[in-house]
Amino acid sequence: MKKFIDLLGYELKNLTRDSMTMILIVYPIMIVLIGSYIIPMVLEQFGEDGVQSSIVGLVIVIIFASIAPFITGAMLGFNILDHRDENTLDTIRVTPLSLKGYMRFKSIYAYVLCVMASFVTVYGVKVLSGDRYTVQGFNFFDQLSVGMTLTYALVAGLFAPMFGLFLGGVAKNKIEGFAYMKTFGIFAVLPGLLVINALQDWKQYLLGVIPTFWPVKGLMVHASLLNNTSDLPVWGYHSIGVIFMAGLTIVCYRYFESKIQA
């Protein structure tokens, strides 16, 4: 246990020194500021069309709920690729911590950061935006409570270690990692398709191959922002999300382990 505490202390000391970690600290603040002040100004351009404004507002809520897990996972992946580029993974392997222990620590560390970032990006916008997202007397963010947002964040945070290990295993270097990150950036946008009427019924589950679909949809149902007779209970979405992403994390770790041992 002491070695994990020492490693945590090292990570905390390097919060402001490591560029990747600095991004993890700064980007939630940037998203909150953009979401609270800039996007509402853009949304006002649709003010004369209540339906269009409602759709745009709901898509914004969904994307805000999807972006933090993606960015945190990408930063973990780049951190792993840094180690691969510098050939330090073999050094870690022979330390008392072991490579498996180190990767377990990094995954948990990324998960905790992602939970905090996911909560801050969604609830922070709710707090700072005030009534800027109010359309025809209805504010989407008013429906989101602390408990709802925290439950979502705890589930969505599982995407970070899964995606980080995936990038660390499939990419050979940071250049390839960046290319994969751009390709899979669709994970941060595709849940926005939930607002399409054609995907409100059973066809919504076609989006289930996207890991972030489950916690995002759970949040939408929990806040009564999206409702359909084909919907699962809130706990159903979150439970499937936990099982799905935990299983993918195990698969991605085993793949990553096989690649670095090859």
C-alpha positions in Angstrom: 0.0 0.0 0.0 2.9 2.4 0.8 4.2 2.2 -2.7 0.8 3.3 -4.1 0.6 6.2 -1.6 4.2 7.2 -2.6 3.2 7.1 -6.3 0.1 9.2 -5.6 2.3 11.7 -3.8 4.6 11.8 -6.8 1.6 12.4 -9.2 0.2 15.2 -7.0 3.6 16.9 -6.8 3.8 16.8 -10.6 0.3 18.2 -11.2 1.6 21.5 -12.5 4.8 20.1 -14.2 3.3 17.5 -16.5 1.6 19.0 -19.5 -0.9 16.0 -19.8 -2.0 16.4 -16.2 -2.3 20.2 -16.6 -4.7 19.6 -19.5 -6.8 17.4 -17.2 -7.0 20.2 -14.7 -7.6 23.0 -17.2 -10.1 21.5 -19.7 -13.1 21.1 -17.3 -12.7 24.8 -16.4 -12.6 25.7 -20.1 -15.7 23.6 -20.9 -17.6 25.1 -18.0 -16.7 28.7 -19.1 -17.5 28.0 -22.7 -20.7 26.2 -21.8 -21.9 28.9 -19.4 -21.2 32.0 -21.4 -20.2 31.4 -25.0 -22.6 28.7 -26.2 -25.7 30.4 -24.7 -24.9 33.4 -26.9 -24.8 31.1 -29.9 -28.0 29.5 -28.7 -29.8 32.9 -28.7 -29.5 32.8 -32.5 -32.1 30.1 -32.5 -34.3 32.0 -30.1 -37.2 32.6 -32.5 -37.6 28.8 -33.0 -38.5 27.2 -29.7 -38.4 23.6 -31.1 -35.0 24.1 -32.7 -33.7 25.8 -29.6 -34.9 22.9 -27.5 -33.1 20.3 -29.7 -29.9 22.3 -29.8 -30.0 22.8 -26.0 -30.5 19.1 -25.4 -27.7 18.1 -27.7 -25.4 20.5 -25.8 -26.3 18.9 -22.5 -25.6 15.4 -24.0 -22.2 16.4 -25.5 -21.1 18.1 -22.2 -21.9 14.8 -20.5 -19.8 12.9 -23.0 -16.7 14.9 -23.5 -15.0 14.6 -20.1 -14.6 10.8 -20.2 -13.2 11.0 -23.7 -10.6 13.6 -23.0 -9.5 12.0 -19.7 -9.1 8.6 -21.4 -7.1 10.2 -24.2 -4.7 11.8 -21.8 -4.2 8.5 -20.0 -3.5 6.9 -23.4 -0.9 9.5 -24.2 0.7 9.1 -20.9 1.1 5.4 -21.5 2.5 6.1 -25.0 5.0 8.4 -23.4 6.3 5.5 -21.4 6.4 3.3 -24.5 8.3 5.9 -26.5 10.8 6.4 -23.7 11.1 2.6 -23.1 10.3 3.0 -19.3 7.7 0.3 -19.1 10.4 -2.4 -18.9 12.0 -0.4 -16.0 8.7 -0.3 -14.2 8.2 -4.0 -14.7 11.2 -4.9 -12.5 10.3 -2.5 -9.7 8.5 -3.7 -6.5 5.4 -1.9 -7.9 5.4 -4.1 -11.0 3.9 -3.1 -14.4 0.5 -4.5 -13.5 0.4 -2.6 -10.2 1.5 0.6 -12.0 -1.2 0.3 -14.7 -3.8 -0.5 -12.0 -2.8 2.7 -10.2 -2.9 4.8 -13.4 -6.3 3.4 -14.3 -7.8 4.2 -10.9 -6.1 7.6 -10.9 -7.6 8.4 -14.3 -11.0 7.1 -13.2 -11.0 9.4 -10.2 -10.0 12.4 -12.3 -12.6 11.6 -14.9 -15.4 11.3 -12.2 -14.5 14.8 -10.9 -14.2 16.2 -14.4 -17.5 14.7 -15.6 -19.3 16.1 -12.5 -17.7 19.5 -12.8 -18.3 19.9 -16.6 -22.0 19.1 -16.3 -23.0 20.6 -12.9 -20.6 23.5 -13.3 -22.4 24.6 -16.4 -25.7 24.3 -14.6 -24.5 26.5 -11.7 -22.8 29.2 -13.8 -25.2 29.4 -16.7 -28.2 30.4 -14.6 -31.2 30.8 -16.9 -29.2 31.1 -20.1 -30.4 27.7 -21.3 -34.0 28.6 -20.7 -36.2 28.0 -23.8 -39.9 28.9 -23.6 -39.7 28.8 -19.8 -37.9 25.5 -19.6 -34.2 25.1 -18.6 -32.6 21.7 -19.3 -30.0 22.0 -16.6 -32.7 22.7 -13.9 -33.6 19.0 -14.2 -30.1 17.9 -13.1 -29.6 17.4 -9.4 -26.3 16.8 -7.6 -27.2 13.1 -7.1 -28.1 12.5 -10.7 -24.9 14.1 -12.0 -22.7 12.3 -9.5 -24.3 8.9 -10.4 -23.7 9.7 -14.0 -20.1 10.7 -13.3 -19.3 7.5 -11.3 -20.4 5.4 -14.3 -19.1 7.5 -17.1 -15.7 7.6 -15.4 -15.1 4.0 -16.4 -14.6 5.1 -20.0 -11.3 6.8 -19.1 -9.2 3.7 -18.2 -10.9 1.7 -20.9 -10.1 4.2 -23.7 -6.6 5.0 -22.2 -5.6 1.3 -22.2 -7.0 0.9 -25.7 -4.9 3.8 -27.1 -1.9 2.5 -25.2 -2.2 -0.9 -26.8 -3.3 -0.2 -30.3 -1.1 2.8 -31.1 2.7 2.4 -31.6 3.5 6.0 -30.7 1.9 9.3 -29.8 1.5 10.2 -33.5 -0.6 7.1 -34.1 -2.3 7.7 -30.8 -3.4 11.2 -31.9 -4.8 9.7 -35.1 -6.8 7.1 -33.2 -8.0 9.8 -30.8 -9.3 11.9 -33.6 -11.0 8.9 -35.2 -12.7 7.8 -31.9 -13.6 11.4 -31.0 -17.0 10.4 -32.4 -17.6 8.9 -29.0 -18.0 12.4 -27.6 -20.5 13.4 -30.3 -22.6 10.4 -31.3 -24.7 10.3 -28.0 -26.2 13.5 -29.3 -28.1 11.4 -31.8 -30.3 10.4 -28.9 -32.5 13.5 -29.6 -33.5 12.1 -33.0 -37.1 10.9 -32.9 -36.3 7.8 -34.9 -33.9 6.7 -32.1 -36.3 7.3 -29.2 -37.8 3.8 -29.2 -36.0 0.4 -29.3 -33.6 1.7 -32.0 -31.9 3.7 -29.3 -30.1 0.5 -28.4 -28.3 0.6 -31.7 -26.2 3.3 -30.1 -25.4 0.8 -27.3 -22.1 -0.1 -28.9 -20.9 3.3 -27.9 -19.8 2.9 -24.2 -20.8 6.4 -23.2 -24.4 5.9 -24.5 -25.3 4.0 -21.3 -24.4 6.6 -18.6 -25.6 9.5 -20.8 -28.9 7.9 -21.5 -29.3 7.0 -17.9 -28.7 10.7 -17.0 -31.3 11.9 -19.5 -33.9 9.4 -18.3 -33.1 10.2 -14.6 -33.6 13.9 -15.3 -36.8 13.2 -17.4 -35.2 14.9 -20.4 -35.8 11.9 -22.7 -38.6 9.4 -22.1 -40.0 6.6 -24.1 -41.9 3.4 -23.4 -38.9 1.5 -24.6 -36.6 3.0 -22.0 -35.0 0.9 -19.3 -35.1 2.0 -15.7 -32.4 4.4 -14.7 -30.5 1.7 -12.8 -30.7 -0.5 -15.9 -28.7 1.9 -18.1 -26.1 2.5 -15.4 -25.8 -1.2 -14.6 -25.2 -2.1 -18.2 -22.8 0.8 -18.5 -20.7 -0.5 -15.6 -20.7 -4.1 -16.8 -20.0 -3.1 -20.4 -17.1 -0.7 -19.7 -15.6 -2.8 -17.0 -15.5 -5.8 -19.4 -14.0 -3.7 -22.1 -11.4 -2.4 -19.7 -10.3 -5.9 -18.9 -10.1 -6.8 -22.6 -8.2 -3.6 -23.4 -5.7 -4.2 -20.6 -5.0 -7.8 -21.7 -4.6 -6.5 -25.3 -2.2 -3.8 -24.0 -0.2 -6.4 -22.0 0.1 -8.7 -25.0 1.4 -5.9 -27.2 4.1 -4.7 -24.8 5.3 -8.2 -24.2 5.5 -9.0 -27.9 
